[in-house]
Amino acid sequence: MGDPVTISLDAMGGDYGPSVVIPAALQALASNADLKLILVGDEEILRQHLQQANREPDERLLVKHASQQVTMCELPSHALRNKKDSSMRVAINLVKEGMADACVSAGNTGALMATARFVLKMLSTVDRPAICAILPTVGGHAHMLDLGANVNASADNLFEFAVMGSVLASAIDNIDKPTVGLLNIGEEEIKGNERIKEASRMLADSELNYVGYVEGDGIYADKAMVVVCDGFNGNIALKASEGVAKMISQKIREAFSKNILTKLVALVAMPVLNSFRKTIDPRRYNGASLLGLQGIVIKSHGGADVLAFNTAINQAIIEVRNRVPERISEQLEALLAGQRNND
């Protein structure tokens, strides 16, 4: 048992709201004896769902009322101005007030980032926040950022992303110096635009474990434990990968259901197929970190089911226990101090 951890949950966010968040919360409490959760949302609705689950609020499961809800298609600026009592805003406020150590939400990504940045503020050493997610690879997984928070990013921003991703990977994977790669159109030094080349020079001169450029196919080939890019390219790479994974699953199902012979083959191959499905199951990698903030906020996929949302809660627990924001600030400050001394 470790130190107690308190996490606020935006119980109204995402495609399914309390019907997913509450069962996931109960699972998380059952498997983490030192965990305390605060369900944020319409109190009447939340209590109804708890009654259906034969659970009452107690010292480990609190209910915090919020009268508003941010919709999935709402403009971030509108949510920020007009939804000050939304479940998302109140859940983040609890982190700001020290009532919670982290917040998890499956709500509108843009609104979540805008609200978290406004309420929690940025770390003094970070210019821009970044969204970092874990992706399955041939040998395990990789951390990739940014996945959509910054359409444009300077060389300095990419350097910051690399530091933040390295700290997160170190905390989650318990590795002192995870390898860091920069997403590019080729592995050769002459490839890429000037922004990428400048970021590469900065990373090569730093104390990070920089391994150079990584092409798109290298993301899943364990070329680097941390893959750095701007939000435009990162989001495209992520969505393209999700599309390929869905296509492969569909083609496998079609191939094994063609006739009686292929169905028999499918029965024989079922243990292998189930193992493969589990390995690449996106639900087991759910929970993107909003890095660079003075607090921990985890973005769950909007369509997350109970297993996926529970994974996001566990991601928040890991980041709290490993003091991720503090470690990002400390490492960036140390690297910047080293650069100043070299200059």
C-alpha positions as CSV (number, residue, x, y, z in Angstrom):
1,M,0.0,0.0,0.0
2,G,1.3,3.4,-1.0
3,D,0.3,6.9,0.0
4,P,-3.4,7.7,-0.5
5,V,-4.3,9.1,-3.9
6,T,-7.4,11.2,-4.6
7,I,-8.6,11.6,-8.2
8,S,-11.6,13.6,-9.4
9,L,-13.6,12.1,-12.3
10,D,-15.6,14.1,-14.8
11,A,-18.5,11.7,-14.5
12,M,-20.6,13.4,-17.2
13,G,-18.0,13.6,-19.9
14,G,-17.6,11.3,-22.9
15,D,-20.1,9.4,-25.0
16,Y,-21.5,7.4,-22.1
17,G,-21.0,9.5,-19.0
18,P,-21.9,7.9,-15.7
19,S,-22.9,4.5,-17.2
20,V,-19.1,4.0,-17.9
21,V,-17.4,6.2,-15.3
22,I,-19.2,4.8,-12.3
23,P,-18.5,1.1,-13.0
24,A,-14.9,1.9,-13.9
25,A,-14.6,3.9,-10.6
26,L,-15.9,0.9,-8.6
27,Q,-13.4,-1.4,-10.3
28,A,-10.6,1.0,-9.6
29,L,-11.5,1.3,-5.9
30,A,-11.7,-2.5,-5.6
31,S,-8.2,-2.9,-7.0
32,N,-6.5,0.1,-5.2
33,A,-7.1,0.1,-1.5
34,D,-5.4,3.5,-1.0
35,L,-7.5,5.2,-3.7
36,K,-10.2,7.8,-3.1
37,L,-12.4,9.1,-6.0
38,I,-14.6,12.1,-6.4
39,L,-17.4,11.7,-8.9
40,V,-18.3,15.1,-10.4
41,G,-21.6,15.8,-12.1
42,D,-25.3,16.0,-11.6
43,E,-25.7,14.7,-8.1
44,E,-29.2,13.2,-8.6
45,I,-28.1,11.3,-11.7
46,L,-24.9,10.1,-10.1
47,R,-26.7,8.8,-7.0
48,Q,-29.2,7.0,-9.2
49,H,-26.4,5.2,-11.0
50,L,-24.7,4.3,-7.7
51,Q,-28.0,2.9,-6.4
52,Q,-28.2,0.7,-9.5
53,A,-24.7,-0.5,-8.7
54,N,-25.7,-1.2,-5.0
55,R,-23.2,1.4,-3.8
56,E,-23.6,4.4,-1.6
57,P,-21.1,7.3,-1.4
58,D,-18.6,6.9,1.4
59,E,-15.2,8.1,2.6
60,R,-13.5,6.6,-0.5
61,L,-16.2,7.5,-3.0
62,L,-17.5,11.1,-2.9
63,V,-20.0,12.9,-5.0
64,K,-19.5,16.5,-6.0
65,H,-22.4,18.3,-7.7
66,A,-21.9,20.2,-10.9
67,S,-24.9,21.8,-12.7
68,Q,-23.5,21.9,-16.2
69,Q,-22.0,19.6,-18.8
70,V,-19.6,20.2,-21.7
71,T,-20.8,18.6,-24.9
72,M,-18.4,16.7,-27.2
73,C,-19.0,19.2,-30.0
74,E,-18.8,22.4,-27.9
75,L,-16.2,25.1,-28.8
76,P,-13.4,25.3,-26.2
77,S,-13.9,29.1,-25.9
78,H,-17.6,28.6,-25.2
79,A,-17.0,26.0,-22.6
80,L,-14.4,28.2,-20.9
81,R,-16.7,31.2,-20.8
82,N,-20.1,29.7,-20.2
83,K,-19.6,26.4,-18.4
84,K,-17.9,27.4,-15.2
85,D,-20.0,24.9,-13.2
86,S,-19.5,22.0,-15.7
87,S,-18.4,18.6,-14.4
88,M,-15.2,19.1,-16.3
89,R,-14.4,22.5,-14.8
90,V,-15.3,21.5,-11.3
91,A,-13.2,18.3,-11.5
92,I,-10.2,20.4,-12.6
93,N,-10.9,23.0,-9.9
94,L,-10.6,20.2,-7.3
95,V,-7.0,19.6,-8.5
96,K,-6.3,23.3,-8.4
97,E,-7.7,23.5,-4.8
98,G,-5.7,20.6,-3.6
99,M,-8.8,18.4,-3.0
100,A,-7.7,16.0,-5.7
101,D,-4.2,14.9,-6.9
102,A,-5.4,14.4,-10.5
103,C,-8.4,14.6,-12.8
104,V,-9.6,12.2,-15.4
105,S,-12.1,13.1,-18.1
106,A,-13.5,11.5,-21.3
107,G,-14.9,14.9,-22.4
108,N,-14.3,17.2,-25.3
109,T,-10.4,17.3,-25.8
110,G,-10.2,20.9,-26.8
111,A,-12.4,22.1,-23.9
112,L,-10.4,19.9,-21.5
113,M,-7.1,21.3,-22.6
114,A,-8.3,24.9,-22.6
115,T,-9.9,24.6,-19.2
116,A,-7.0,22.7,-17.7
117,R,-4.6,25.3,-19.0
118,F,-6.7,28.2,-17.7
119,V,-7.3,26.8,-14.3
120,L,-4.1,24.9,-13.5
121,K,-1.7,27.2,-15.5
122,M,1.5,26.1,-17.2
123,L,4.7,25.0,-15.5
124,S,7.1,28.0,-15.5
125,T,9.6,26.1,-17.6
126,V,7.1,25.0,-20.3
127,D,5.9,27.2,-23.2
128,R,3.1,24.9,-24.5
129,P,1.3,21.8,-23.2
130,A,1.3,18.6,-25.1
131,I,-0.9,15.5,-25.4
132,C,1.0,12.2,-24.9
133,A,-0.4,8.7,-25.4
134,I,1.0,5.2,-25.1
135,L,1.0,3.2,-28.4
136,P,1.6,-0.6,-28.7
137,T,4.8,-1.6,-30.5
138,V,6.5,-4.8,-31.6
139,G,8.4,-5.1,-28.3
140,G,6.0,-3.3,-25.9
141,H,4.9,0.3,-26.2
142,A,6.0,3.8,-27.0
143,H,5.1,7.2,-25.8
144,M,4.1,9.7,-28.5
145,L,3.6,13.4,-28.3
146,D,2.2,15.9,-29.3
147,L,-1.1,14.3,-30.5
148,G,-3.1,17.4,-31.2
149,A,-2.6,20.2,-28.7
150,N,-0.3,22.2,-31.0
151,V,-0.8,22.3,-34.8
152,N,2.4,24.3,-35.1
153,A,5.4,23.8,-32.9
154,S,8.8,25.4,-32.9
155,A,12.1,23.7,-32.4
156,D,12.1,24.9,-28.8
157,N,8.6,23.4,-28.3
158,L,9.7,20.0,-29.8
159,F,12.6,20.0,-27.3
160,E,10.2,20.7,-24.4
161,F,8.0,17.9,-25.7
162,A,11.0,15.5,-25.7
163,V,11.8,16.3,-22.1
164,M,8.2,15.9,-21.0
165,G,7.8,12.6,-22.8
166,S,11.1,11.4,-21.4
167,V,10.1,12.1,-17.9
168,L,6.7,10.5,-18.3
169,A,8.2,7.3,-19.9
170,S,10.8,7.2,-17.2
171,A,8.1,7.4,-14.5
172,I,5.8,4.8,-16.1
173,D,8.3,2.3,-17.4
174,N,10.8,2.8,-14.5
175,I,13.7,3.5,-17.0
176,D,16.4,6.1,-16.1
177,K,17.0,7.3,-19.7
178,P,14.4,6.2,-22.2
179,T,15.4,6.6,-25.8
180,V,13.9,9.6,-27.6
181,G,13.3,9.9,-31.4
182,L,12.1,12.8,-33.5
183,L,9.4,11.9,-36.1
184,N,10.6,12.8,-39.6
185,I,10.2,11.9,-43.3
186,G,13.5,10.0,-43.2
187,E,16.3,8.8,-40.9
188,E,19.1,10.6,-42.7
189,E,20.4,13.9,-41.2
190,I,19.7,15.8,-44.5
191,K,15.9,15.0,-44.3
192,G,13.3,17.3,-42.8
193,N,12.6,21.0,-42.6
194,E,14.8,23.5,-40.7
195,R,12.5,23.4,-37.7
196,I,13.0,19.6,-37.4
197,K,16.8,19.9,-38.0
198,E,17.2,22.6,-35.3
199,A,15.2,20.5,-32.8
200,S,17.4,17.5,-33.7
201,R,20.6,19.6,-33.0
202,M,19.2,20.7,-29.7
203,L,18.3,17.2,-28.6
204,A,21.7,15.8,-29.7
205,D,23.4,18.4,-27.5
206,S,21.2,17.6,-24.5
207,E,21.6,15.0,-21.8
208,L,18.5,13.2,-23.2
209,N,19.0,9.7,-24.7
210,Y,18.4,11.0,-28.2
211,V,18.6,8.3,-31.0
212,G,17.8,10.5,-34.0
213,Y,15.0,10.6,-36.5
214,V,12.2,8.1,-36.6
215,E,10.0,7.4,-39.7
216,G,6.3,6.6,-39.4
217,D,6.8,2.9,-39.5
218,G,9.5,3.2,-36.8
219,I,6.9,4.3,-34.3
220,Y,5.8,0.7,-33.9
221,A,9.2,-0.9,-34.5
222,D,10.7,0.1,-31.1
223,K,13.0,2.7,-32.8
224,A,12.5,4.9,-29.7
225,M,10.6,4.7,-26.4
226,V,9.5,8.4,-26.9
227,V,8.5,9.7,-30.3
228,V,8.3,13.5,-30.6
229,C,6.4,15.5,-33.2
230,D,4.0,18.5,-33.5
231,G,0.3,18.0,-32.9
232,F,-0.6,18.1,-36.6
233,N,1.6,15.2,-37.7
234,G,1.1,13.4,-34.5
235,N,-2.7,13.4,-34.7
236,I,-2.6,12.3,-38.4
237,A,-0.2,9.4,-37.5
238,L,-2.4,8.3,-34.6
239,K,-5.7,8.4,-36.6
240,A,-4.1,6.6,-39.5
241,S,-2.8,3.9,-37.2
242,E,-6.2,3.4,-35.6
243,G,-7.7,3.1,-39.1
244,V,-5.2,0.5,-40.1
245,A,-5.8,-1.5,-36.9
246,K,-9.5,-1.5,-37.5
247,M,-9.0,-2.6,-41.1
248,I,-6.8,-5.5,-40.1
249,S,-9.3,-6.7,-37.5
250,Q,-12.1,-6.5,-40.0
251,K,-10.1,-8.4,-42.7
252,I,-9.2,-11.1,-40.2
253,R,-12.9,-11.5,-39.2
254,E,-13.9,-11.7,-42.9
255,A,-11.1,-14.2,-43.7
256,F,-12.1,-16.6,-40.9
257,S,-15.9,-16.4,-41.6
258,K,-15.8,-17.3,-45.4
259,N,-16.8,-20.9,-45.1
260,I,-16.9,-23.9,-42.7
261,L,-13.2,-24.7,-43.2
262,T,-12.0,-21.2,-42.3
263,K,-14.4,-21.2,-39.3
264,L,-12.8,-24.4,-38.1
265,V,-9.4,-22.9,-38.6
266,A,-10.5,-19.9,-36.6
267,L,-11.5,-22.2,-33.7
268,V,-8.0,-23.7,-33.7
269,A,-6.3,-20.3,-33.9
270,M,-8.6,-18.6,-31.3
271,P,-6.0,-18.6,-28.5
272,V,-3.4,-16.9,-30.7
273,L,-6.0,-14.4,-32.0
274,N,-7.2,-13.6,-28.5
275,S,-3.6,-13.0,-27.4
276,F,-3.0,-10.7,-30.4
277,R,-6.2,-8.8,-29.8
278,K,-5.3,-8.3,-26.2
279,T,-1.8,-7.0,-27.2
280,I,-3.1,-4.3,-29.5
281,D,-6.4,-3.6,-27.6
282,P,-6.6,0.2,-27.5
283,R,-8.6,0.0,-24.3
284,R,-5.5,-1.2,-22.5
285,Y,-3.6,1.9,-23.6
286,N,-6.3,4.4,-22.9
287,G,-5.5,7.6,-21.1
288,A,-3.5,10.5,-22.8
289,S,-1.5,12.8,-20.5
290,L,-1.9,16.5,-20.8
291,L,1.7,17.4,-20.0
292,G,3.2,20.8,-19.1
293,L,0.5,21.8,-16.6
294,Q,0.8,22.5,-12.9
295,G,-1.3,19.5,-12.2
296,I,-2.2,16.1,-13.6
297,V,-5.0,15.7,-16.1
298,I,-5.7,12.5,-18.0
299,K,-7.8,12.5,-21.2
300,S,-9.7,9.3,-21.7
301,H,-11.1,8.4,-25.2
302,G,-14.6,9.8,-25.6
303,G,-16.0,6.4,-26.5
304,A,-14.1,4.5,-23.7
305,D,-15.8,1.5,-22.1
306,V,-15.4,0.5,-18.5
307,L,-12.1,-1.3,-19.0
308,A,-10.7,1.7,-21.0
309,F,-11.8,4.3,-18.4
310,N,-10.3,2.2,-15.6
311,T,-7.0,2.1,-17.5
312,A,-7.1,6.0,-17.6
313,I,-7.7,6.1,-13.8
314,N,-4.7,3.8,-13.3
315,Q,-2.6,6.1,-15.5
316,A,-3.5,9.0,-13.3
317,I,-2.5,7.0,-10.2
318,I,0.9,6.3,-11.7
319,E,1.6,9.9,-12.6
320,V,0.6,11.1,-9.1
321,R,2.8,8.6,-7.4
322,N,5.7,9.6,-9.6
323,R,5.3,13.3,-9.3
324,V,5.3,13.8,-13.1
325,P,4.7,17.6,-13.3
326,E,7.4,18.3,-10.6
327,R,9.9,16.0,-12.4
328,I,9.2,17.7,-15.8
329,S,9.8,21.1,-14.2
330,E,13.0,19.9,-12.5
331,Q,14.5,18.3,-15.6
332,L,13.7,21.2,-17.9
333,E,15.2,23.6,-15.4
334,A,18.4,21.5,-15.1
335,L,18.7,21.2,-18.9
336,L,18.2,24.9,-19.4
337,A,20.7,25.7,-16.7
338,G,23.2,23.4,-18.4
339,Q,22.6,25.2,-21.7
340,R,23.1,28.6,-20.1
341,N,26.4,27.4,-18.6
342,N,27.6,26.1,-21.9
343,D,26.8,29.4,-23.6
